[in-house]
Every structure is written in C-alpha cells, then in structure tokens.
Amino acid sequence: MNAKQRMKAAMAGEKPDRVPLMCQFSLGYLAQHSHMDLIDFWYTPHGLAESYIRAAEQYHFDGILVSITGRNPEEKNAIQEVQDAPDGSKLVVFRTGEQYIVPYNDFPYPAKKEQNGKPSGLAGISVENLHLPMTKEELPAYEFNILEEILERKKDELSIHGEVGTCFELYLKLFDTWENGLVSLLDEEEKALSLMKYMNKSVILLALSQCELGIDALKLSSPFAGAGFISREMYSKFVLPFEKEVIVAVHKQYGIPCYIHTCGAIGDRLDLLVKTNIDGLECLDPKPLGTVDLEEAVAEIGSKVFIKGNLDSANELRYATSEEVIEIARRRLEIGAKCQKGYILSTACSISPDVPPENISALYSCIKRYGDK
C-alpha cells in the first residue's frame, strides 16, 4: 500500500498494511521549521503549500491536512517594508500603514493593540451584515489555491484532507469575546439559531467546493464545542444538528469520510459527536489537556468511527526523549489496535511549535517497529 491507500483503508474501517501516521501541524511549527522565508511562508500561497509538503515528506506522514486552503497572492505585493528584529521575528509595514509583527513561531499580529471592533451582543448582528459567500461565484478566486497546489503535486501519493470551520466556531467569532458569544446563546437563543442556520449554508458551500477539487477526507474544525465551553444540552442544540447537516451533504454528494476536531474536554460527549454522522473523530485530548482516556474511548465508540489522535503534543512530545516518545506512541498503538473502525497515530491537537523535531521523527520510528502488529 502507498500512503494514500493506507489512509483510505484505515478511514473505511478496513485493515491497512500498517497503522497510518498523520499529525496536524500548527502553523507556528511550520513557520519555525520549514526553512522557508517568513514573508514567503505567511504572505504567499506557494510558501505554505511548500511547507506542508516538505514537513509531510520529512516526517513520513501518510497525509496532509490543509488547514489554510487559500491565500491572496497580492498580499506580498502590498508590503512596503520588512524589518528584522533581534529575536528572529520581523516587522512588516504595509502600504496602507498597517504594521504587523511576524514571530518566527506563531501567527502574525498587529504591532499596535487595538479594539477588534466586534459587537458584545447580538443587537448589531444580522444576516444582512454577515457578508458570507453563498454561491461558488462569490468565493474569491484564491480561496483554494494552497489546497489546489498540494493536490496537484501530491494527490496520487498522500491522503489530502480539506478543512472547514463549523458554524458554531464562526458564530463565536462574530463577537468581541468568546464569553459574550456564549452568553448570547442563553440571552437570544432563537436569533442565535437563526444566524447559525444561515451561516451553515456557507460552511456547506466551502465543504462541497473542496470535495469537488478531489480531497480524500474533510475535517470539521469545532474547537469550542467541548465541556469547557458548553454543556451536553447546549451541544445538542447549537452544534450537533449543524455539523450533521454538513456531513450529510458531503456524504450524499461525494461519499468521502468526514471527521470532527474538537479539543479539550469531550470525554462526556463522545456519544453525541458520533450522532453527527461522522466517520472519524480527531483529538481525544488526554489529561491534562482534555478528559479522554483512549482505552475507554475505543470501547465506547471504536466500533462506530475511526479514531485519530490522543498523543499530547504540549506535554508528552515536548518534554520526553525520543526513546520515551516511541514508548508513549507504542502504548497508543496497542490500544488503538482494538478500534474496529481503525486507528490513525496522531497528536491530539496540532503539533506544538516547541516540540523537538527529533520527537516527531520518533513517531515514524515507532510505526516502523510496531505499526504492523
């Protein structure tokens, strides 16, 4: 089997020649370790596409998750000046006068902290001022240029996964703070549901458009749907039906696997996540990041969905030696082998910028030793 076939088998609940390996990279990690010029990395579509591919090849991953699908190619041309800082970061000055700090291991951010200008409540938010694309003609021409380059270069070798942010995530981003977004669900439930119903149409458009390009799987990014943010009851009302609508649409038109990425404390809602019609579940953060015991999760949902994750990037992979990482990953493989629908060795969330590269390489060493057991 090649990597693409291996991932396809695992996601379909069939037995691959060995356990697949595929972690999500944080963009901070890629920026720091891809040996790409920071400006090219952050402000050109080719920069990020090349970095994704280099990293997947370096660490022998069986797939690439393209979390940023497109980038405006004119962004770099809008830069007036770039200044280097002693700590390895850069100051980027745009012709508009805007200035951004570009760290060597994190997202760019404004040089001057300003109010985000977003409302604190629903009073200033309506369908009319959301300005979301609802048809393919309304999507920017560059919406998928990163994804397209990766597909063109690697679609026959690796499993290429697209990504959409769920409408619950998009809804919370409408507000000045996450807290005010969550409070609005209690204060104006019907309006919140109405807005999310509208927003989900745009999510479905983005999902189906990526499927049309030829992705092998779709990830739904739903980071704020864990117990640290909302209850099971609220999850059932504000998250589950909308994510299910996206997944049903993808299954109906393209038949490709879909999986959900929800961080943190989800040990109390694995049964609800499965009700979205997912084919797989990603993250499953262990303690202290989350509340998932992998053995318990395999017993509860391993006959229903494939499982991807459970390695703690921020603690286990960051501070262990390479040999310790191999043993940590071996234990996950041992438990994951009991998952009837398949297990993919992966970090729970994305790879932290502070993880030593040799510890990521150790995951493939583990796969070579124990992945075919």
C-alpha positions as CSV (number, residue, x, y, z in Angstrom):
1,M,0.0,0.0,0.0
2,N,1.1,3.6,-0.6
3,A,0.2,6.3,1.9
4,K,-3.0,7.3,0.2
5,Q,-4.3,3.7,0.1
6,R,-3.3,3.2,3.7
7,M,-5.2,6.1,5.0
8,K,-8.2,5.3,2.8
9,A,-8.3,1.8,4.3
10,A,-8.0,3.0,7.9
11,M,-10.7,5.6,7.5
12,A,-13.0,3.0,5.9
13,G,-12.6,0.5,8.8
14,E,-10.5,-1.8,6.7
15,K,-7.2,-3.2,7.7
16,P,-4.2,-1.4,6.2
17,D,-0.7,-2.8,5.9
18,R,0.3,-0.8,9.0
19,V,-1.2,1.9,11.2
20,P,-1.1,5.3,9.3
21,L,0.7,8.2,10.7
22,M,-0.7,11.7,10.2
23,C,-0.5,14.7,12.6
24,Q,-1.8,18.2,12.1
25,F,1.0,20.8,12.0
26,S,0.5,24.1,13.9
27,L,1.4,26.9,11.5
28,G,3.8,28.1,14.2
29,Y,5.7,24.9,14.0
30,L,5.8,25.0,10.2
31,A,7.0,28.7,10.2
32,Q,9.8,27.8,12.6
33,H,11.0,24.5,11.0
34,S,10.2,24.6,7.3
35,H,13.3,26.6,6.4
36,M,11.1,28.9,4.4
37,D,11.5,32.7,4.4
38,L,8.9,34.0,6.9
39,I,7.4,36.5,4.5
40,D,7.0,33.9,1.8
41,F,5.6,31.5,4.3
42,W,2.9,33.9,5.6
43,Y,2.2,36.0,2.6
44,T,2.3,33.7,-0.5
45,P,0.2,30.7,-1.3
46,H,3.2,28.7,-2.5
47,G,5.1,29.3,0.7
48,L,2.5,27.5,2.9
49,A,1.9,24.7,0.3
50,E,5.6,24.0,0.0
51,S,5.9,23.9,3.8
52,Y,3.1,21.4,4.2
53,I,4.7,19.1,1.6
54,R,8.2,19.4,3.0
55,A,7.1,18.6,6.5
56,A,4.9,15.6,5.4
57,E,7.9,14.2,3.5
58,Q,10.4,14.9,6.3
59,Y,8.3,13.0,8.9
60,H,6.9,10.3,6.6
61,F,3.3,11.3,7.2
62,D,0.7,9.4,5.2
63,G,-1.4,12.6,4.7
64,I,-1.6,16.3,4.8
65,L,-4.3,18.3,6.5
66,V,-4.6,21.6,4.6
67,S,-6.0,23.9,7.4
68,I,-5.5,27.1,5.4
69,T,-6.8,26.3,1.9
70,G,-6.0,29.6,0.2
71,R,-4.2,32.9,0.4
72,N,-4.4,36.2,-1.5
73,P,-1.4,36.2,-3.8
74,E,-1.4,40.0,-3.8
75,E,-0.7,40.2,-0.1
76,K,3.1,40.1,-0.5
77,N,2.9,42.9,-3.2
78,A,1.1,45.1,-0.6
79,I,4.2,45.0,1.7
80,Q,6.2,48.2,1.7
81,E,9.0,47.3,4.1
82,V,10.3,44.4,6.2
83,Q,12.5,45.0,9.2
84,D,14.4,42.2,11.0
85,A,14.3,42.0,14.8
86,P,17.0,40.5,17.1
87,D,14.7,37.7,18.3
88,G,14.2,36.4,14.8
89,S,10.8,38.0,14.2
90,K,10.1,40.6,11.5
91,L,8.2,43.9,11.4
92,V,6.1,44.1,8.3
93,V,4.9,47.5,7.1
94,F,2.1,47.6,4.5
95,R,1.4,50.4,2.1
96,T,-1.8,51.0,3.9
97,G,0.2,52.0,7.0
98,E,-0.7,48.8,8.9
99,Q,2.2,47.2,10.8
100,Y,2.4,43.5,11.8
101,I,4.9,41.6,14.0
102,V,5.7,38.2,12.4
103,P,7.2,35.9,15.0
104,Y,9.4,33.0,14.0
105,N,7.0,30.5,15.6
106,D,3.5,32.0,15.7
107,F,0.8,33.9,13.7
108,P,1.5,37.5,12.7
109,Y,-0.3,40.0,14.9
110,P,-0.8,43.8,14.8
111,A,2.1,45.9,16.1
112,K,-0.3,48.1,18.0
113,K,-3.0,46.5,20.0
114,E,-6.4,47.8,19.1
115,Q,-10.1,47.0,19.9
116,N,-11.4,44.4,17.5
117,G,-14.5,46.5,16.7
118,K,-16.8,43.5,17.1
119,P,-20.1,43.8,19.0
120,S,-20.6,42.4,22.5
121,G,-24.1,41.2,21.8
122,L,-26.5,40.2,19.0
123,A,-28.1,43.6,18.6
124,G,-25.6,44.7,16.0
125,I,-25.5,41.4,14.1
126,S,-27.9,40.3,11.3
127,V,-27.9,38.1,8.3
128,E,-27.6,41.1,6.1
129,N,-24.2,42.2,7.5
130,L,-22.6,38.8,7.7
131,H,-21.3,39.0,4.1
132,L,-20.7,35.3,3.7
133,P,-20.3,33.6,0.3
134,M,-23.4,31.6,-0.6
135,T,-22.5,30.6,-4.1
136,K,-19.3,29.5,-5.9
137,E,-19.3,32.7,-7.8
138,E,-19.0,34.7,-4.6
139,L,-15.8,32.8,-3.5
140,P,-12.5,34.6,-4.0
141,A,-10.5,33.3,-6.9
142,Y,-7.7,32.4,-4.5
143,E,-10.0,30.6,-1.9
144,F,-8.4,27.2,-2.6
145,N,-5.0,28.0,-4.2
146,I,-2.9,26.3,-1.5
147,L,-5.1,23.2,-1.5
148,E,-5.0,23.1,-5.3
149,E,-1.2,23.2,-5.4
150,I,-0.9,20.4,-2.8
151,L,-3.5,18.3,-4.7
152,E,-1.7,18.8,-8.0
153,R,1.7,17.8,-6.5
154,K,0.7,15.0,-4.0
155,K,-2.8,13.7,-4.7
156,D,-1.6,10.4,-6.0
157,E,0.8,9.7,-3.1
158,L,-0.7,11.2,0.1
159,S,-4.1,11.4,1.6
160,I,-5.0,15.1,1.2
161,H,-7.6,16.5,3.7
162,G,-9.5,19.7,3.5
163,E,-11.0,21.7,6.4
164,V,-13.9,23.9,7.2
165,G,-14.7,25.9,10.3
166,T,-18.1,24.9,11.7
167,C,-20.8,27.5,12.0
168,F,-20.6,27.4,15.8
169,E,-16.9,28.5,15.6
170,L,-17.8,31.1,13.0
171,Y,-20.7,32.3,15.2
172,L,-18.5,32.9,18.3
173,K,-16.0,34.8,16.1
174,L,-18.7,37.4,15.5
175,F,-18.3,38.8,19.0
176,D,-15.7,40.9,20.8
177,T,-15.0,38.0,23.2
178,W,-15.8,34.3,23.3
179,E,-17.6,34.9,26.6
180,N,-20.1,37.3,25.1
181,G,-20.7,34.9,22.2
182,L,-21.5,32.1,24.6
183,V,-23.8,34.4,26.8
184,S,-25.7,35.3,23.7
185,L,-26.8,31.7,23.3
186,L,-28.6,32.0,26.6
187,D,-30.0,35.5,26.1
188,E,-31.2,35.2,22.5
189,E,-31.4,31.5,21.6
190,E,-33.8,31.8,18.6
191,K,-31.8,34.6,16.9
192,A,-28.5,32.7,17.5
193,L,-30.0,29.5,15.9
194,S,-31.3,31.5,13.0
195,L,-27.9,33.1,12.4
196,M,-26.2,29.7,12.6
197,K,-28.7,28.2,10.2
198,Y,-27.8,30.8,7.7
199,M,-24.0,30.6,8.3
200,N,-24.1,26.8,7.9
201,K,-25.1,27.3,4.2
202,S,-21.7,29.0,3.6
203,V,-19.9,26.2,5.5
204,I,-21.6,23.6,3.3
205,L,-20.5,25.6,0.2
206,L,-16.9,25.6,1.3
207,A,-17.1,21.9,2.2
208,L,-18.6,20.8,-1.1
209,S,-16.2,23.0,-3.1
210,Q,-13.2,21.3,-1.5
211,C,-14.7,17.9,-2.2
212,E,-15.2,18.8,-5.8
213,L,-11.4,19.5,-6.1
214,G,-10.7,16.0,-5.1
215,I,-9.8,15.9,-1.4
216,D,-9.7,12.5,0.3
217,A,-11.4,13.5,3.5
218,L,-12.9,16.6,5.2
219,K,-12.1,17.8,8.7
220,L,-14.7,19.9,10.5
221,S,-12.9,22.2,12.9
222,S,-15.0,22.6,16.1
223,P,-12.6,23.7,18.8
224,F,-15.1,25.4,21.1
225,A,-17.7,22.6,21.4
226,G,-16.1,20.8,24.4
227,A,-17.3,20.8,28.1
228,G,-15.1,23.7,28.9
229,F,-17.4,25.9,26.8
230,I,-20.9,24.3,26.6
231,S,-22.9,21.6,28.2
232,R,-24.2,18.4,26.6
233,E,-27.6,20.0,26.3
234,M,-26.2,23.1,24.5
235,Y,-24.0,20.9,22.3
236,S,-27.1,19.0,21.2
237,K,-28.9,22.3,20.3
238,F,-26.2,24.6,18.9
239,V,-23.6,22.2,17.5
240,L,-24.8,18.7,16.6
241,P,-27.6,19.5,14.1
242,F,-25.4,21.9,12.1
243,E,-22.4,19.7,11.9
244,K,-24.6,16.7,10.9
245,E,-26.1,18.8,8.1
246,V,-22.6,19.4,6.7
247,I,-21.6,15.8,7.0
248,V,-24.8,14.5,5.4
249,A,-24.4,16.9,2.4
250,V,-20.8,15.7,1.9
251,H,-21.7,12.0,2.2
252,K,-24.7,12.4,-0.2
253,Q,-22.8,14.2,-3.0
254,Y,-19.2,12.9,-2.7
255,G,-19.2,9.9,-0.3
256,I,-15.9,10.9,1.3
257,P,-15.1,10.4,5.0
258,C,-15.6,13.3,7.4
259,Y,-14.1,13.7,10.9
260,I,-14.6,16.3,13.6
261,H,-11.8,18.0,15.5
262,T,-12.9,19.1,18.9
263,C,-10.3,20.0,21.5
264,G,-10.2,19.6,25.3
265,A,-12.9,18.1,27.4
266,I,-15.0,15.8,25.2
267,G,-15.0,12.6,27.3
268,D,-18.6,13.3,28.4
269,R,-19.9,13.7,24.8
270,L,-18.4,11.1,22.6
271,D,-21.8,9.6,22.0
272,L,-23.1,13.0,20.9
273,L,-20.2,13.5,18.5
274,V,-21.0,10.2,16.8
275,K,-24.6,11.3,16.2
276,T,-23.3,13.9,13.8
277,N,-22.8,11.0,11.3
278,I,-19.0,11.4,11.4
279,D,-16.8,8.7,10.0
280,G,-14.0,9.6,12.5
281,L,-13.0,11.7,15.5
282,E,-9.8,13.6,16.0
283,C,-8.1,15.0,19.1
284,L,-9.3,13.0,22.0
285,D,-7.0,15.0,24.2
286,P,-5.8,13.1,27.3
287,K,-5.4,14.6,30.7
288,P,-4.3,17.3,31.5
289,L,-5.3,18.8,28.1
290,G,-8.6,17.1,28.0
291,T,-10.6,14.3,29.5
292,V,-10.3,11.4,27.2
293,D,-8.9,8.0,28.2
294,L,-8.1,6.3,24.9
295,E,-9.0,2.8,26.1
296,E,-12.4,4.0,27.3
297,A,-13.0,5.9,24.0
298,V,-12.1,2.8,21.9
299,A,-14.6,0.7,24.0
300,E,-17.3,3.3,23.7
301,I,-17.0,4.4,20.0
302,G,-14.3,2.3,18.4
303,S,-16.9,0.1,16.6
304,K,-18.6,3.2,15.2
305,V,-15.9,5.6,14.0
306,F,-12.2,5.7,13.3
307,I,-10.1,7.4,15.9
308,K,-7.2,9.8,15.2
309,G,-5.1,11.3,17.9
310,N,-4.6,11.2,21.7
311,L,-0.9,12.0,21.8
312,D,-0.3,15.0,24.0
313,S,1.9,17.4,21.9
314,A,2.2,20.1,24.6
315,N,3.4,17.8,27.3
316,E,4.3,14.2,26.3
317,L,6.0,15.0,23.0
318,R,7.5,18.3,24.1
319,Y,9.4,17.1,27.2
320,A,10.1,13.4,26.5
321,T,13.2,11.9,24.9
322,S,12.9,10.3,21.5
323,E,13.0,6.8,23.0
324,E,10.3,7.8,25.5
325,V,8.2,9.1,22.6
326,I,8.5,5.8,20.9
327,E,7.2,4.0,24.0
328,I,4.4,6.5,24.5
329,A,3.3,6.1,20.9
330,R,3.7,2.3,21.2
331,R,1.1,2.2,24.0
332,R,-1.3,4.2,21.8
333,L,-0.9,1.7,19.0
334,E,-1.5,-1.1,21.4
335,I,-4.8,0.4,22.5
336,G,-5.7,1.7,19.0
337,A,-5.4,-1.8,17.6
338,K,-8.7,-2.6,19.4
339,C,-10.6,0.1,17.5
340,Q,-12.7,-1.9,15.0
341,K,-13.1,1.1,12.7
342,G,-9.4,1.9,12.6
343,Y,-6.8,4.0,14.4
344,I,-4.5,6.7,13.0
345,L,-1.5,7.6,15.1
346,S,-1.5,11.3,15.6
347,T,-1.1,14.1,18.0
348,A,-4.4,15.0,19.7
349,C,-4.3,18.6,18.6
350,S,-1.7,20.2,16.3
351,I,2.0,19.8,16.8
352,S,3.2,22.5,19.2
353,P,5.9,24.8,18.0
354,D,8.0,23.7,20.9
355,V,8.1,20.0,20.1
356,P,11.7,19.0,19.2
357,P,11.8,17.7,15.5
358,E,13.5,14.5,16.6
359,N,10.5,13.7,18.7
360,I,8.2,13.9,15.7
361,S,10.6,11.7,13.8
362,A,10.4,9.2,16.6
363,L,6.7,8.6,15.7
364,Y,7.7,7.1,12.4
365,S,10.4,5.1,14.2
366,C,7.6,3.7,16.4
367,I,5.4,2.9,13.4
368,K,8.3,1.0,11.7
369,R,8.8,-1.1,14.9
370,Y,5.2,-1.7,16.0
371,G,2.8,-0.3,13.4
372,D,2.1,-3.6,11.6
373,K,1.4,-5.6,14.8
